[in-house]
Amino acid sequence: MALSTLLISLLVTSVVIYFISKVSWRAGAILNFLIGVFLISYVFALHIGVTSNLGTLFGQKLQLTWTHASYYFSAVSLLVIVSVMLFAIKWLDSQKYPAAFNMFILMMTAGSLGVFMAADLITLYIFWEIAVLSSMLIVPMGKKESRKAAVIYAVMSASGTYMYLYGAFLAFQRYGTLNISEIARHMVSDPSTGIKAAIFLLLASAGIAKSGIFPLHTWLRIAHGNAPDAFSAVLSGQLVKLGSYVLMITVAAIPSLRVFGNIPFYSGIPATNYFLIALGATSIIIGTLMAIKQDDMKMLIAFSSVANGGYILIGIGTMDPMGFEGGVLHVFNHAIAAAVIFMAFASVVYRTHTKKISELGGLIHKMPITFLAYLFAIISLAGIPPMSGFISKWMIYQALVRKGMFITAFIAFFGSIGSFLYVFRPLAGVFLGQLPKKYKDVKEVPPVMWIPMMTLVVISLVIGIWPFPVLQPIEGMRMDYGIAPTMRIADSSHWLIKGFSGSWNPVLVFNLFIIGFVIAYILYTMFPRPKKVDLLAPHKEEGAPINIYTGGEYIYTPELYHYNTKFYAGFERMYEKHPSWEKVLEMLAKFFHDLGEWVHGWFFRPSPSAYTFWVSLTILIVFWVRW
Amino acid sequence: MISLLIAIPLLLAFVSVMWKRLAKPLFFLAAVTNMTVLLASWFPNSVEIHVMGSWKPPFGINLVFDNASFYAALVVNFFFFLVSLMPNLVESYGVSLMLLMAAANGFVLTGDLFNSFVFMEIMTITAVTVASRRENFYNAFKYLILGGIAGSIYLLATIFAYTATGSLNMAHVSMATISASSLVAITTLYAIGLGVEAKLFPLNGWVSGVYGGNDLAPVILGTSVSFAALYMVGRLFGTVFHGSGAGVLYTLALITIIIGEVAALRQQNLLKAFAYSSVAQAGVVVAMISKGTSRAMGLAYFHLTNDAVAKFVIFLVAGFLVYNYKNLNGVFKKHKVLGASFSMATFSLVGFPLFAGFQSKLRIIMELFSMKDYLFPAVMLLATLIEVGYVVRWNVKLWFEEETDEKADNPIVAGTLALILSLLLVAVFIKPEIFLGGAMKMGNALADTKDYIHGVLSVVKGGM
């Protein structure tokens, strides 16, 4: 099947799925999952270099082509999407619009695949919009706040997209082609730095908006935080990666080191790339600090996505072989980790109907598998070996140290330490601690929901031990983009990842961990077990005061004494009065609203006599100007 | 045969004055006949004229039938035809609509400046009666005043043109050499005179009141009458005055785009919000016409056709909702077909891929870049950004907010029409030639003054 046929038939099928789902949404969800499985096998079977024509638009050929990058990004995306599709087979019974969900998620899959396959800027734009549009229509299916979230998501995404479109046409007007590789070729020989930089930044802005990089990051909190729970996994695990892909296209497919070789800024990195790296570093700081503050577990991970988007951008932006591969590998790691975390949260919400950390606790006894999935995912997210998340962060650090970028490296380390803090908060608040009485009947989610989570966890663990299957296509990408040197970083015959200051042997590390684990387990069995004491429990009936009291007062609101209320209060106090970028953007939105108010008041509301005045004034001004 | 387009609705209008009950079927009859006449004379591909009272041009009044006026007449009559399919919308406005139809056709077909003024006046006055439906009197009155001013300025421009050239025939005027100062006066006055109907800032104060005041006015005024008015902008500034005064149009149009979108953003009334959006789209079209090349004009009318189809669906659905529900939250859960059509039409308006608007918007931006105009695309993309804001907001509100227990019957005819038209928008995305071919022919015909002059002044055929 040709690539174009595949995408078009996926789009058509999505509409069919809607009508099937109208009859039985479960049948639709199962079909979706089967289609997803087929797509995965299709993606693995495709040969690199296959191209296919989509048609012509304005005399330009619209082309799809299958590269190492398409393969890698499509595979990662499908892994996330298919897991969520499987998850949704059960989860959808808690949702109001299952039929529309099934349709749009398939449509979005088609759009995303199209983006990764696009050989020219307009094809990319078309599928990009399809992906954005269909995902934007899923977001408002959540709770009340999600309606506003959809609007903010759409506008923020569009602001990046339209800058991209302007850049694409600017490139077309200058180089007479929309094909990405041809534009890259022309840009290398173009003498005008100003226009090149403009095209570069305009194209990159779509990626900045989509992958949640400062200053267009604010939609992540509200959209990922309020979207239907399982869909947040797709938003954060997959859709955000569309942005990373576009950033990678602008930085690497257009060889920025050669194009902007004449404006080096620091350590051989051009000013344009350094600008992006600075944005990435800012995102890490903001994402980390804001994530630490959140009481809403989904918003917490949404901010963590901002920070991780920053890692990816920094890694790719260095255009160092180590950094590039680390950044691209981080796409995979964050996709898997974020998907598992959001699915774990979706499972928790599915059973408890709340996403406030301070209202939860002790679920480890009730939902052990979900807990385990979450635990492994945060280990990967925080970049702790032996999970795969460590490897990508290690590679990015290697590149930063080698380039001597100490400030950025410091920020990256800071983000890593910060991530320990924020991923621990839901762990402690949701799964550990006291189980609130009202959740005493909560059960583990059914296998259809935990199987996709555990599958992703196992994949992440396996890749952490044996990362070479993922690193190989990444090295293929690096060769495609000609990022020197040509030597292989991932040396699978020696089980090594060769860095600048030493190498990393993931198998050895894993074995060490196993040994450590065994020792710890032996110690655990040797010492006496802790006793379970029910601190808040002994009250007889609902509403009656609890048998503990402080300062002579009965406690009627034990939530406030929950250790997870203001978990990091001491730390948060350090940046309590931080400036808020969200407020700045709100002011901008308000400006347009007020402008509308002003225009309305002056020109559209007045009486006929005022209209006559405006007509006369226009005539006078026009005559005055033209005479 | 072309004069039938004006004569039949006019005649039937007078007939129906006597038999009021027949007005609705007669309107339908007029619309069907006009469509038949047009379909029978598909794209003339040459300039045909039809002289009145055997006065050969440049004397007397003649109707010009070329690709441009054919395509404009086709679009105009198509929407009248659609309206005539919905008798409950027409109600007692059959007579007005027939007169409006005659006037719009006359306005499009005429080759005479003064004659076009007459038709414009009839058009405005009948449009005002349509606008006054549902006791929307104050807004209709505002429209009447502005239309009256516009008419007198249009007349003044015609007088100036006559003084400067000694002729009222468009072809003849376009041949004449006009002194620079007269040209400034004439084109400025025409720009203002047409600006009211073409919804240019700041002459568009009437739009929200009239389009937002009832359910019939936006459906017909926002589609057919807009198209006729914007056709005349192309005819006058493209064919007759060879792009003189285009700068004024361009500037006003760019301001119109931003102002329209900003005003739409704050609007809480569904009909009014999209009324402002149609202001903004008219701005895009006028700015594109002011570019003057045949491609630019063709793309402008392509965009306008897409916009008219989308707006017809939007206004049809919005009119139904606004007058059947007090609270619009989540109404589309009860009207899925209407909702799907509305969403598709609004997405086409924004220019999302899979819908017609994408084709025209992208082509326009591309054309502008190739003309090295960097400002207009930026304005257009900024406008689209604002558009995304309110389009998504309305869609989310109408689909996803908590619904109330109000209930209205599904309108079968309107729903079917809306669905067919919104699927047409998808078809145009896949195969833009459906509209693009005609629009490009129209652009060519408007830009080709020589052919127009030759056709009008040398060949005489037909007659009445």
Contacts between the chains, C-beta under 8 A, distances in Angstrom:
chain1	res1	chain2	res2	distance
A	11	B	354	7.9
A	57	B	362	7.5
A	58	B	362	7.4
A	58	B	363	6.2
A	58	B	366	5.4
A	122	B	362	7.4
A	125	B	353	7.7
A	126	B	353	4.3
A	126	B	358	7.7
A	127	B	353	7.8
A	129	B	352	5.4
A	129	B	353	4.8
A	129	B	358	8.0
A	130	B	352	8.0
A	130	B	353	5.9
A	130	B	354	6.7
A	133	B	347	7.0
A	133	B	352	5.4
A	136	B	392	6.7
A	140	B	396	4.7
A	140	B	399	7.4
A	140	B	400	4.3
A	141	B	400	6.8
A	146	B	400	8.0
A	147	B	396	4.8
A	147	B	397	7.2
A	147	B	400	5.6
A	147	B	401	6.5
A	150	B	392	6.2
A	150	B	396	5.1
A	150	B	400	7.9
A	151	B	389	6.5
A	151	B	392	5.1
A	151	B	393	4.9
A	151	B	396	6.3
A	154	B	388	5.4
A	154	B	389	7.4
A	154	B	392	4.2
A	155	B	385	6.7
A	155	B	388	5.7
A	155	B	389	4.9
A	155	B	392	7.4
A	158	B	384	7.3
A	158	B	385	5.3
A	158	B	388	4.3
A	159	B	385	5.6
A	162	B	381	4.1
A	162	B	382	7.7
A	162	B	384	6.1
A	162	B	385	5.7
A	163	B	381	7.8
A	165	B	365	7.2
A	165	B	381	6.5
A	166	B	377	6.3
A	166	B	378	6.6
A	166	B	381	5.9
A	169	B	365	5.7
A	169	B	366	6.1
A	169	B	369	4.6
A	169	B	377	6.7
A	170	B	369	7.0
A	170	B	374	8.0
A	172	B	366	7.1
A	172	B	369	6.7
A	173	B	369	4.1
A	173	B	370	6.3
A	173	B	372	7.4
A	592	B	262	6.0
A	592	B	265	6.0
A	592	B	386	6.6
A	593	B	265	6.5
A	593	B	266	5.3
A	595	B	262	5.0
A	596	B	262	4.3
A	596	B	263	5.2
A	596	B	264	7.7
A	596	B	265	5.1
A	596	B	266	3.4
A	596	B	267	7.7
A	597	B	266	5.7
A	599	B	259	5.3
A	599	B	262	5.7
A	599	B	263	5.2
A	600	B	263	5.5
A	600	B	266	6.5
A	603	B	201	7.2
A	603	B	202	5.1
A	603	B	205	5.8
A	603	B	259	7.2
A	604	B	204	7.9
A	604	B	205	5.2
A	604	B	207	8.0
A	604	B	208	5.8
A	604	B	263	6.2
A	605	B	205	8.0
A	606	B	205	6.8
A	607	B	142	7.6
A	608	B	141	7.0
A	608	B	142	5.1
A	608	B	145	3.9
A	608	B	146	7.0
A	610	B	205	7.9
A	611	B	142	6.8
A	611	B	145	6.8
A	611	B	146	5.3
A	611	B	149	7.7
A	611	B	203	7.7
A	611	B	205	5.0
A	611	B	206	7.5
A	612	B	145	7.1
A	612	B	149	6.1
A	614	B	202	4.3
A	614	B	203	7.2
A	614	B	205	7.2
A	615	B	146	7.4
A	615	B	149	5.6
A	615	B	150	7.8
A	615	B	153	7.6
A	615	B	192	6.5
A	615	B	196	7.8
A	615	B	202	7.7
A	615	B	203	5.9
A	617	B	202	7.8
A	618	B	192	6.3
A	618	B	195	7.7
A	618	B	202	6.0
A	618	B	203	6.9
A	618	B	252	7.8
A	619	B	153	7.5
A	619	B	188	6.8
A	619	B	189	7.5
A	619	B	192	5.5
A	622	B	188	5.0
A	622	B	191	7.2
A	622	B	192	7.4
A	622	B	248	5.3
A	623	B	184	7.3
A	623	B	185	7.7
A	623	B	188	6.0
A	625	B	248	7.8
A	626	B	184	5.0
A	626	B	188	6.5
A	626	B	245	7.7
A	626	B	247	7.7
A	626	B	248	6.8
A	627	B	181	7.7
A	627	B	184	6.5
